[in-house]
Amino acid sequence: MKTKLYLSVCSIFFSIFLIAINVIAEEVASSIEGTYKIVSRKLPDGSTQNPPDILGLITFTKDARNFNIIWKDKNGKMFSISSVSNYKLTPTEYTEKNIYYMQNDEITGQGVNYDFSGKSGSSPVKVANGRIEFKLPLFNEPFVVFEGNKFTATRQGEFIDYWEKVQ
């Protein structure tokens, strides 16, 4: 009789634990949902780019990401990226699968490159004190930190982008 009671109690606690984990996972994923616009980019030399020299918009839905950005170098040459992917965010991992990726590089003269490979990747997630941190795992993308209605995207030695939620 004690064994059955013990197993029942353990089963109830395990069920509650699983429900709590699902609630936490949904809260983490929904906390980045929305559309963000780029506010500015800080460069390694300390200078800052602002619109219209840099323009960008990124949208996270429940399971998809759409990203577009374009900037000019000091000579007026353009660099742009456009991508569409599916993603999953949990309290411990960010996973992304590429659907479409396009890069147009006038700065180095490499021109337009496309990727429809469907490649995927993942990276660990850190959630603490209202912050969500992870590296976007595909195409040498940056490390991101979400806090409330803002996030930063950092590629060490290249830039820090500042984004604000518009929806």
C-alpha positions, 0 to 999 in steps of 0.5 A: 500500500505504501509503495502505491501511495509513493508511486502516486505521489511521485507521479503527481510531482513529476506531472507538475514538474513537466507542466512547469517546464512547458510553461517556462519554455513557452514564456521564454519563447514568447518573450522574444516574439515581435518585430524589432527595428535597428536603432544604431550600430556601434563600430570597433573604432567607436563611431556609430551608424544610424538610419539611413546609413543602416536600416534593419527589421527582424520579426520573430513569430512563435516559430519563424524568423524573418531578418532584413538589414542593409548598411553603407560603408564610408564610401557609400557601398552597400551590404545587405542580408535577407533571411527566413528561417524556422526556429525553436527557443527553449530555456536551454537551447536555440535551434534554427533551420534555414529556409532562405538566405541572401547576402549582397556584398558590394563592399568587398565586391563578392556580389550576391550569394544565396543559400537554400541548403536548409542547414540547421544549427543550435546554441545554448541559451542562458536565461537569468534576471529577465535576460535571454542570451544566445548565439544565432547559430547560422552564417556567422551570425551574432550573439544576441541579448534580449531584455524587455523590448530591446535586444543587442546583437554583437559580433566581436570585433565587428559591431554591436547593433541596438534593436527596439521592438516596434510591435 
